[in-house]
Amino acid sequence: MSYAWVARARGPSGPLVLKLSVPGTESRSEPQALARFPSAAACELYAAEPSVCAILIEELRPGETLWTVSDFTTRLRIAAGVFASLHASDPDASADLSPFPAYVDLARRSLAGARDELRHSGATAPSEPAEATADAGWRTALGRVAESALEHLGGGDEEALPQPVLIHGDLHHGNILSSGDSWRAIDPKGVAAPLWMEPARYIINQYDDASAPERPTQFGRMVRAFADALGVPGRLVARGAAIDAAVSAVWSWEDGEEGDTLAVAADRAGRIARFATRW
């Protein structure tokens, strides 16, 4: 098992899901995040056993993912509603966030490592000319997006890195499920981060699903919708997407992905960063 195992279960309150996770940060933070999120916005946590990384949660029914909604506008409206419900209350500045990993710290560490190692892109390129050119290409691109994302994280204005709050951290189409007549979230990573980072995963996923001509328009519509839903500036939502796209690309590199995959990830991050500069 490399990630998680789930099985349906049944209890006095109705259908349940038993989830067993690989030990790690996420297996510890997920149940704590579910315990804090409103049950109207996320599946309910019934029990947790940290010693075996097991949780017992509500099964959402019918449980269709947001990908089953074909219309972009409808999907966006639903997603914005889930984002707003999840963060309906004002963030509590006194809330203890120590159980949750700090996104900014993780991102800075990975981005800085990638920037420093990839700065000299040709140093470790293969000996074959064609392979060397391709390898140097993604290395250069990935190094550039890492550098750009570090600059965004560095701030430059007072709004850049406000007090972190608890966010889901992976709230994309596949983690928003139908529940009766509503839609709710599952599988939170549970991350301490600026609120404007929350829409990033959804925006990145939608980028992959859209055709090239659709992307600029869709990006703008998502930024505006999520900014309104969360009550944050659109330019910070756009910045968050650019940062997370770069971080995702760097994490793929750290996980040992191959050159073609990294070239695609670096290109995506670069394009999203260029979209973000328009805000």
C-alpha positions as CSV (number, residue, x, y, z in Angstrom):
1,M,0.0,0.0,0.0
2,S,1.4,3.4,-1.0
3,Y,-1.3,5.8,-0.1
4,A,-4.7,4.8,1.5
5,W,-7.1,1.9,1.7
6,V,-10.9,2.5,2.1
7,A,-13.9,0.2,2.7
8,R,-17.6,0.9,3.2
9,A,-18.9,0.2,6.6
10,R,-22.3,0.6,8.3
11,G,-23.2,2.1,11.7
12,P,-26.1,3.3,13.7
13,S,-25.9,6.7,12.0
14,G,-25.9,5.3,8.5
15,P,-23.3,4.4,5.8
16,L,-19.7,5.0,6.8
17,V,-16.2,4.7,5.3
18,L,-13.2,3.2,7.0
19,K,-9.9,4.7,5.8
20,L,-6.5,3.4,6.6
21,S,-3.6,5.6,5.6
22,V,0.1,5.3,5.3
23,P,1.7,6.8,8.5
24,G,2.9,10.3,7.9
25,T,1.9,14.0,8.3
26,E,-1.3,13.8,6.3
27,S,-2.6,10.8,8.2
28,R,-2.2,12.8,11.4
29,S,-3.6,16.1,10.1
30,E,-6.6,14.8,8.1
31,P,-8.8,13.8,11.1
32,Q,-7.9,16.9,13.0
33,A,-8.9,19.0,10.0
34,L,-12.2,17.2,9.6
35,A,-12.9,17.7,13.3
36,R,-12.6,21.5,12.8
37,F,-14.3,22.0,9.5
38,P,-18.1,22.6,9.5
39,S,-20.0,19.3,8.8
40,A,-22.2,21.2,6.3
41,A,-19.1,21.7,4.2
42,A,-17.1,18.4,4.7
43,C,-17.8,14.8,5.5
44,E,-18.2,14.2,9.2
45,L,-15.5,12.5,11.3
46,Y,-16.9,9.8,13.7
47,A,-13.8,8.3,15.1
48,A,-10.0,8.3,14.7
49,E,-7.3,5.9,15.9
50,P,-3.9,7.6,15.3
51,S,-1.9,4.6,16.4
52,V,-3.0,2.7,13.2
53,C,-3.7,5.8,11.1
54,A,-7.4,4.8,10.9
55,I,-10.5,7.1,10.6
56,L,-14.2,6.4,10.4
57,I,-16.0,9.0,8.4
58,E,-19.4,9.7,6.9
59,E,-20.0,8.2,3.4
60,L,-21.3,10.9,1.2
61,R,-24.1,9.8,-1.1
62,P,-24.6,9.7,-4.0
63,G,-20.9,10.6,-3.8
64,E,-20.3,11.7,-7.4
65,T,-17.3,13.9,-7.9
66,L,-17.5,17.4,-9.3
67,W,-16.0,16.1,-12.5
68,T,-19.4,14.6,-13.4
69,V,-20.8,18.1,-13.8
70,S,-19.9,18.9,-17.4
71,D,-20.7,22.6,-17.5
72,F,-17.7,24.8,-16.4
73,T,-20.0,27.6,-15.1
74,T,-22.0,25.2,-13.0
75,R,-18.9,23.4,-11.6
76,L,-17.4,26.8,-10.7
77,R,-20.5,27.9,-8.9
78,I,-20.7,24.7,-6.9
79,A,-17.0,24.8,-6.0
80,A,-17.2,28.4,-4.9
81,G,-20.1,27.5,-2.7
82,V,-18.1,24.7,-1.0
83,F,-15.1,27.0,-0.6
84,A,-17.3,29.6,1.1
85,S,-19.0,27.1,3.3
86,L,-15.7,25.5,4.4
87,H,-14.5,29.0,5.5
88,A,-17.8,30.5,6.5
89,S,-16.6,31.7,9.9
90,D,-13.9,34.3,10.3
91,P,-10.5,32.7,10.9
92,D,-9.7,32.5,14.6
93,A,-6.3,34.1,15.1
94,S,-5.9,32.3,18.4
95,A,-6.5,28.8,17.0
96,D,-3.7,26.4,17.5
97,L,-2.3,25.4,14.1
98,S,0.6,23.4,15.5
99,P,-0.9,20.1,14.5
100,F,-0.8,21.1,10.8
101,P,2.1,21.4,8.5
102,A,3.0,25.0,7.4
103,Y,2.6,25.2,3.7
104,V,4.9,28.2,3.4
105,D,7.8,26.4,5.1
106,L,7.4,23.3,3.0
107,A,7.2,25.3,-0.2
108,R,10.2,27.5,0.5
109,R,12.4,24.6,1.4
110,S,11.5,22.7,-1.8
111,L,11.6,25.7,-4.1
112,A,14.9,26.9,-2.8
113,G,16.4,23.4,-3.2
114,A,15.2,23.1,-6.8
115,R,16.4,26.6,-7.6
116,D,19.9,26.0,-6.3
117,E,20.3,22.5,-7.9
118,L,18.8,23.5,-11.3
119,R,20.4,26.8,-11.6
120,H,23.2,25.3,-13.8
121,S,20.8,23.4,-16.0
122,G,23.4,21.7,-18.2
123,A,25.6,20.4,-15.5
124,T,24.0,17.0,-15.2
125,A,22.4,16.7,-18.7
126,P,22.8,13.4,-20.6
127,S,25.6,12.9,-23.1
128,E,23.4,12.4,-26.1
129,P,22.8,15.8,-27.8
130,A,19.0,15.4,-28.2
131,E,18.5,14.1,-24.7
132,A,20.8,16.8,-23.3
133,T,18.8,19.6,-25.0
134,A,15.5,18.2,-23.7
135,D,16.9,17.7,-20.2
136,A,18.4,21.1,-20.0
137,G,15.1,22.6,-21.2
138,W,12.9,21.3,-18.4
139,R,15.7,21.9,-15.9
140,T,15.9,25.5,-16.9
141,A,12.1,25.9,-17.0
142,L,11.7,24.3,-13.6
143,G,14.5,26.4,-12.1
144,R,12.8,29.6,-13.4
145,V,9.4,28.8,-12.0
146,A,10.9,27.8,-8.6
147,E,12.7,31.2,-8.5
148,S,9.5,33.1,-9.5
149,A,7.5,31.3,-6.8
150,L,10.1,32.0,-4.2
151,E,9.8,35.7,-5.1
152,H,6.0,35.5,-4.6
153,L,6.4,33.8,-1.3
154,G,8.9,36.5,-0.3
155,G,6.1,39.0,-0.3
156,G,6.8,42.5,-1.4
157,D,3.7,44.0,0.3
158,E,1.9,43.7,3.6
159,E,-0.8,41.3,2.3
160,A,1.6,38.8,0.9
161,L,1.8,36.4,3.9
162,P,-0.9,37.1,6.4
163,Q,-1.6,35.0,9.5
164,P,-2.1,31.4,8.3
165,V,-5.4,29.6,8.8
166,L,-6.4,26.0,8.4
167,I,-7.1,25.2,4.8
168,H,-8.1,21.9,3.1
169,G,-5.0,22.1,0.9
170,D,-6.2,19.7,-1.8
171,L,-9.7,21.0,-2.7
172,H,-10.0,20.0,-6.4
173,H,-12.8,18.5,-8.4
174,G,-12.2,15.0,-7.3
175,N,-12.4,15.9,-3.6
176,I,-15.8,17.7,-3.9
177,L,-18.6,15.1,-3.8
178,S,-22.4,15.2,-4.1
179,S,-24.2,14.7,-0.8
180,G,-28.0,14.7,-1.2
181,D,-28.8,18.0,-2.8
182,S,-25.5,19.6,-1.8
183,W,-21.8,19.2,-2.3
184,R,-19.2,18.6,0.4
185,A,-15.4,18.1,0.7
186,I,-13.5,15.0,1.5
187,D,-9.8,14.1,2.0
188,P,-8.4,17.3,3.5
189,K,-4.6,17.5,3.8
190,G,-5.0,19.9,6.7
191,V,-2.5,22.7,6.0
192,A,-1.7,26.0,7.8
193,A,-1.5,28.5,5.0
194,P,-2.8,31.9,3.9
195,L,-6.5,31.6,3.0
196,W,-5.9,32.7,-0.6
197,M,-3.9,29.5,-1.2
198,E,-7.1,27.4,-0.9
199,P,-8.3,27.6,-4.5
200,A,-4.9,26.8,-6.0
201,R,-5.4,23.0,-6.5
202,Y,-8.8,23.5,-8.2
203,I,-7.3,26.1,-10.6
204,I,-4.4,23.8,-11.5
205,N,-6.7,20.9,-12.1
206,Q,-9.0,23.0,-14.3
207,Y,-6.0,24.2,-16.3
208,D,-5.2,20.6,-17.2
209,D,-8.8,19.9,-18.3
210,A,-9.2,23.0,-20.5
211,S,-8.1,23.5,-24.1
212,A,-5.4,26.1,-24.6
213,P,-7.7,28.8,-26.0
214,E,-10.1,28.4,-23.0
215,R,-7.4,28.7,-20.3
216,P,-7.0,32.5,-20.0
217,T,-10.7,33.1,-19.7
218,Q,-11.3,30.3,-17.3
219,F,-8.4,31.4,-15.2
220,G,-9.9,34.9,-14.8
221,R,-13.4,33.6,-14.0
222,M,-12.0,31.2,-11.4
223,V,-9.9,33.9,-9.7
224,R,-12.9,36.3,-9.5
225,A,-15.3,33.6,-8.2
226,F,-13.0,32.2,-5.6
227,A,-11.9,35.7,-4.5
228,D,-15.5,36.7,-3.9
229,A,-16.3,33.4,-2.2
230,L,-13.4,33.8,0.3
231,G,-13.4,37.6,0.6
232,V,-9.8,37.9,-0.5
233,P,-8.1,40.0,-3.3
234,G,-8.1,38.3,-6.7
235,R,-4.5,39.1,-7.2
236,L,-3.6,36.9,-4.2
237,V,-5.7,34.0,-5.4
238,A,-3.9,34.2,-8.7
239,R,-0.6,34.4,-6.9
240,G,-1.5,31.3,-4.9
241,A,-2.2,29.3,-8.0
242,A,1.2,30.3,-9.4
243,I,3.0,29.4,-6.3
244,D,1.3,26.0,-5.9
245,A,1.8,25.1,-9.6
246,A,5.5,25.6,-9.1
247,V,5.6,23.7,-5.9
248,S,3.7,20.8,-7.5
249,A,6.2,20.7,-10.3
250,V,9.1,20.7,-7.9
251,W,7.6,18.0,-5.7
252,S,7.2,15.8,-8.9
253,W,10.9,16.4,-9.5
254,E,11.7,15.4,-5.9
255,D,9.6,12.3,-6.3
256,G,11.8,11.2,-9.3
257,E,9.4,11.8,-12.2
258,E,10.9,11.6,-15.7
259,G,11.8,14.5,-18.0
260,D,8.6,14.5,-20.1
261,T,6.4,14.7,-17.0
262,L,8.6,17.5,-15.6
263,A,8.6,19.4,-18.8
264,V,4.8,19.4,-18.8
265,A,4.6,20.4,-15.1
266,A,7.2,23.2,-15.6
267,D,5.3,24.5,-18.6
268,R,2.0,24.5,-16.7
269,A,3.6,26.4,-13.8
270,G,5.1,28.9,-16.1
271,R,1.9,29.6,-18.0
272,I,-0.1,29.9,-14.7
273,A,2.5,32.3,-13.4
274,R,2.1,34.4,-16.6
275,F,-1.7,34.4,-16.1
276,A,-1.1,35.6,-12.5
277,T,1.0,38.6,-13.5
278,R,-2.1,40.1,-15.2
279,W,-3.8,40.6,-11.8
